Amino acid sequence: MEAIIARIVANPSRSACILATRGDDVAGMLWCSVGEHHIGRDILLTTIHNLNVQKSLRASLAGGKVTLGLLKRAEAWSRAKGAREMLFHVTSGVETARTERIMRKMGYEAMGGNYVEHV
């Protein structure tokens, strides 16, 4: 978390850390940045690097609300920055079916895949 915050502080106009709270507790966190696509110019994209929801909430309605709230806030931030797309890379391999359902319900389309080789 400290490394993420350091990156945001180093370039605050291009990065955001969005927190969802329940009372005094952090229920979720989303870290994103905006920039040009690596093979294009003049088109800004937002990349969601990290989205976490408190483990005790993940399989509940509250967890869905936290996720939805974080993503909606990231969309608003992206529009304000002039981004035309948001990319969300799911690389954890945890709860992928549930993640895919919520992303499709929100209008996201699958693009590519994630692969790992253990070395």
Stockholm file with secondary structure:
# STOCKHOLM 1.0

chainA/1-119         MEAIIARIVANPSRSACILATRGDDVAGMLWCSVGEHHIGRDILLTTIHNLNVQKSLRASLAGGKVTLGLLKRAEAWSRAKGAREMLFHVTSGVETARTERIMRKMGYEAMGGNYVEHV
#=GR chainA/1-119 SS CHHHHHHHHHSTTTEEEEEEEETTEEEEEEEEEEEECTTCSSCEEEEEEEEEECGGGTTSHHHHHHHHHHHHHHHHHHHHHTCSEEEECCCSCSSHHHHHHHHHHTTCCCCSCCCCCCC
#=GC SS_cons         CHHHHHHHHHSTTTEEEEEEEETTEEEEEEEEEEEECTTCSSCEEEEEEEEEECGGGTTSHHHHHHHHHHHHHHHHHHHHHTCSEEEECCCSCSSHHHHHHHHHHTTCCCCSCCCCCCC
//
